[in-house]
Structure formats: C-alpha cells, structure tokens
Amino acid sequence: MPPEGDLNARCDGTVATRTLTSGQMDSVDCSASNLTCEAGFCLGQGPSVPASYGDPRCETLDFEGACQGQIAVYCDKFGNYFAQDCAEWSAGCGFADDGDGYWCRR
C-alpha cells in the first residue's frame, strides 16, 4: 500500500488533531466517545476512531479494500479514503494477499 503520509497527529487535551494527507486539518474530541487521546489518536474501549471521523465511504470499506473496476480502493484505520487507478501502473485490480488486501497486480 502507498504511505499514508505525515499526519502530524497530536493531542490538545482530549482533542485529537491531525493533518490529513490532503493537507486539511481535522480534529475530534475523543472524550465524546469515551476514548482517550494518545499521540494524536483516539484510543480505548470501542472503535479506534469515532464514526464521524473520516470519510463516509469508510463506513463500509476497510484496509482490505475492494476493486471498483480497475480502481483499487481502501480506507486506513483513521477513516482516510484512498483510490489508485491500476491502469496508471499498467496493472489490474485484484486480491494481493491477506496483509495487503485488494491492490494493483500485474
């Protein structure tokens, strides 16, 4: 998988703040979901990230991902959505393995 980029994650009290790979700032109050903020991420009992945190397409998509035609799509554990057009790499989309899920394959 491609790198997720430098998220510049930090905690401001109970608020997790980070820079998305798009450059946009994002923050969430971890205490609203009974989670604690550690190293810029919400952790504790329950989901590692509240459902309202991240791209809504990630509600039904995880790190294993899927193929949408020749486009490999997946979400990281922080709710960031990624898509790679496999045709750009002269490849097709398919299941790689249990560690990488669906990705571009030749």
ZIHUKA-V940600 format. One record per pair of residues at least 24 apart in sequence whose C-alpha atoms are under 10 Angstrom apart, sorted by the first residue. I is the first residue (numbers start at 1). J is the second residue. Records with the same first field share a line. If there is no record, write none. Layout:
# ZIHUKA-V940600
I=J ; J
This chain:
# ZIHUKA-V940600
1=63 ; 74 ; 82 ; 84 ; 99 ; 100 ; 101 ; 102 ; 103 ; 104
2=82 ; 84
4=76 ; 80 ; 82
7=40
8=39 ; 40
9=38 ; 39 ; 40 ; 41
10=37 ; 38 ; 39 ; 40 ; 41
11=36 ; 37 ; 38 ; 39 ; 40 ; 41 ; 42
12=37 ; 38 ; 39 ; 40
13=37 ; 38 ; 40
14=38 ; 40 ; 41 ; 42
15=40 ; 41 ; 42
16=40 ; 41 ; 42
17=41 ; 42
20=54 ; 78 ; 80
21=80 ; 81 ; 82
22=80
26=53 ; 54
27=53 ; 54
28=52 ; 53 ; 54
29=53
41=78
42=78
47=77
48=77 ; 78
49=77 ; 78 ; 79
50=78 ; 79
51=78 ; 79
52=79
53=78 ; 79 ; 80
54=78 ; 79 ; 80 ; 81
55=79 ; 80 ; 81 ; 82
56=80 ; 81
57=81
58=82
62=101
63=99 ; 100 ; 101 ; 102
64=95 ; 96 ; 97 ; 98 ; 99 ; 100 ; 101 ; 102 ; 103
65=95 ; 100 ; 101 ; 102 ; 103
66=93 ; 94 ; 95 ; 101 ; 102 ; 103
67=92 ; 93 ; 94 ; 95 ; 101 ; 102 ; 103 ; 104
68=93 ; 94
69=93 ; 94
70=94 ; 103 ; 104
71=102 ; 103 ; 104
72=101 ; 102 ; 103 ; 104 ; 105
73=102 ; 103 ; 104
74=101 ; 102 ; 103
